[in-house]
C-alpha cells in the first residue's frame, strides 16, 4: 500500500542518514532530495485515503506512486547492501566491483520529480480537487435492510438492552451496542425498538441511520418528522434552525432515539446538542463498530458488546434461511449444514449470505459438500455486499492502521497470533510512527488496542496482568485482508499452490510472501528473491531444510527485513549478510549463534528456538545498536566483551541502550561487565543452576548485577538441576528483598524448591504486581502468610507443590484480583481469609483436591470460581 511504502522509505532513509552516513556519503545530497520529494507524495496519499476508493483516477495515480516508490526503495536498499559488502572488501576488489549507484539514485530522483509534477497538476485542477477532497454533506448511504423474521440468538441480548432502556434513572442515558460489521447490531436494536413494552414506555420514538458520511440536516429532519409526524417545509431553514425546533419538540415528552451506525466521536458531538436532558427517563440507543465512540457518548455506562452466535444458533439461523416454513432439512444435509454453519464462525451476515448460495441450486449432498469445503471463498465470490460491509471498517481506518490491519492476513486462518510477535513485526516493517517518548512497542500496542476497540480484532487470551497475549481476526475479515492486500500489492499468500504455478508469482510486484504449505517445494524452485522484503511461514507441520538449500535460503533474499520461518528446521545456523534484516525467527538444533550475526546492523528482534539445553553466543550483540529483543528457547551463554571495550559508561559505543528483552541467559552470563552494557533491560530471564547466581564471592554475588538494572520490570528465574539429583540444586534462600530491582512488577520462579518461609522476602517487594510460582518453586507442608505482605500484588499463580496447609487473612493481599492454583493436589483447604478479600475477582482451581474445591465454594462471595476439570468436585 502506498501509504506504508512511502512512510517506510522515508523512515528507512532517515535511519541511513543517522546511523550509516559513511555508507552513503557519496550520495547524501541525492538521498536528501529523495526525502523531500517523498514528503509531498506522503501528504498526497494520506489526503486521498478515503477518496481513492470512489475515484478511479486517484486510485490509478496512487498505484503509479507505489510503483515509483518501490523502484526508489529497491535502488536505495540495493545500494546500501552492496556498499556494506564493498566496505568489507580489499581495495582491489572494491575497484573491480564498484557500481555507479549515485547515478541510479539521481535517475530515481528524476522519476519521482515527474510524479511530483503530476501530483501538483491534480492539486491545481480546482474542479477535480473540489470533487476529491470536498466532503459533501448531501451524500448519505442507504440504510441496511433488516429482516425481523427468523431472528436467532438475540433473545437474551434483547432482554438485557430493554432492561437498560427501562432502568429507573431519570437522567438522559446513552446505551450503546457495539460489534464488528455484520454481527447483527441493527437487527438486535430493531427487535428492541419494536418491542411492545418499549413502545408503551416511549411514545416519542425515532430511528435514524447515520453512517460514515452523514448530513446533519437530513438526520435532524428525519427525527423531527418522526417526532411531529408533520411534513414541514424545512428546505429554507438553516441546520441550526432545524436543530432548535427539534430540541424544542423533544422537551415535551419522554423519547427514545436510535442512532444507527455511528462511526466517529465527531459525529456524536455534531448530533448530541438536539437531545435535551429533561430528566424524564429519555434514552438514546446508539450502534457503532467502534468502542471508543460508545465510551465517548457515555463515560459512565460501558457499551453492550454483541457476541458471535454459537454453533447451535448458527445452524438454527442457516436452517431457517434455507428452508421456508413447513419444509424440513434431511438428516443427511443437516450434518453438512452444521459444518457449513460452523465455518461461518458465528457471523450472522456470513450465514445469511451462505444461505442464499445454498438456495440457488437443488439441495443435494454434492452441492452442500462443495460449499462446505470453501465457505469463505463462496461468500467472497457471491456477495459483494457482504465484503463491502466488512470493507467499510477497513476504509474508515487511519492510513497508519490500514497496514497494521492488513498484516493479519499474512497469518493462516484461525491462527492464534502471539501479540509480542505481531508487535515486533509491525515495528520491523516500519508501520509504527513514534510519538514523543513512547517506545515503538507501546505505540504498536496502542494500534492493536485501537483495532480491538473498532471490533476488527478479537482478543483470544490475556496475560496474567490482563494485557493481550494472543489475538486473531474473524475468517471473513481474513478473506477480505487477503483480497485487499493482493489488490494493493501488499503481500501474496501462495498457500496451496502447485510448484508449477510458482513461476507466475512476480516478486517485483509483491514485497511480502506468505508460504504456509509446501514451503520446501517453493524454496527448492529458487524463485527470484531480489525484491522480497518479508518472508513468512506459519505451516502447522515443521519441515527440515535440505543441506543443499541452506546456501540459497535465506541468503539470496538480499533485501529481507522480516524473516519468520519457524516452521522450517535448519540443519545449522545460516551464514547470512542481510544488512536490512530487522526481525528474524529461526528453528534448528543450534548450539552456537555465529559471529556473522554481528553484521546485521539493522536487527531489532532475534528469535531462536533450539533443541539444545544451552546455546553459545559468539556474536557481539553490543555492536547491534538497533537490537531490542533477544528470545532464545535455551539458556544463552553470552560472550565477555573484549578488553578494547572495557569502559562501562553510557557513552560507550558498545553499550546497547535499546536492548530491553533477553528471555533466557545463563547464570554465568550475569556478570558486571555484561549487564552494564544493557542498562535499559526491562525483561530478563535467567535459566540454569541458580546456585551460581546466588553464590557469594568476596561479599557479593552475580545477583547484585541484576539489582543494578534500574529499568527491569519483569524477571524470570528458572532453576535447572539437570543432570544432578533435584535436591542438589535446591536453593537455600532468596536474596534480601532490597536486592531485587526497584521497578520490578512481575516475578516468575520455577524449580527453585525453596522453603515457604522465604515467601516473606517476596512479600516485602512493594511494587510487585504479578507473582507466578511455577512447578516446585516452593516446597513444604505449611505456608503462613505474614501480615502486611504483598501490598500491590494483583495476580498470584501457584504451580505444582506439596503444600497441605495455607493460612492467610483477608488483609494480607489488599489488591489481589486473580488467584490461580494448578496441581496443588495435597492442599486440604483454601485459606479462610479468601472470602474477606474484597478485591478478589477470579479464583482458578485446576487439578486440586476435592476438599479444597469444596472450601472455596463455602468461601465464595464476590469472586468468580473456575474449576477444572468441571467434574472435579466428584473426584477424589
PyMOL commands that set and color helices and strands:
alter all, ss='L'
color gray80, all
select helices_A, chain A and resi 2-19+25-47+51-53+56-87+91-97+101-124+126-133+155-165+185-193+196-201+216-228+239-250+265-274+291-297+311-322+331-342+348-359+365-373+375-382+384-395+399-410+419-429+440-453+475-487+499-504+519-524+547-549+595-599+621-623+643-645+667-669+672-675+690-694+703-707+726-729+737-739+756-763+832-836+850-859+872-874
alter helices_A, ss='H'
color red, helices_A
select strands_A, chain A and resi 173-178+204-209+255-260+283-288+304-305+417-418+458-462+468-472+492-493+512-514+534-536+543-544+562-570+583-588+592-593+605-609+614-617+629-632+635-637+661-665+683-688+714-719+746-750+754-755+770-773+778-779+782-784+795-798+805-807+818-822+842-846+864-868
alter strands_A, ss='S'
color yellow, strands_A
deselect
rebuild
show_as cartoon
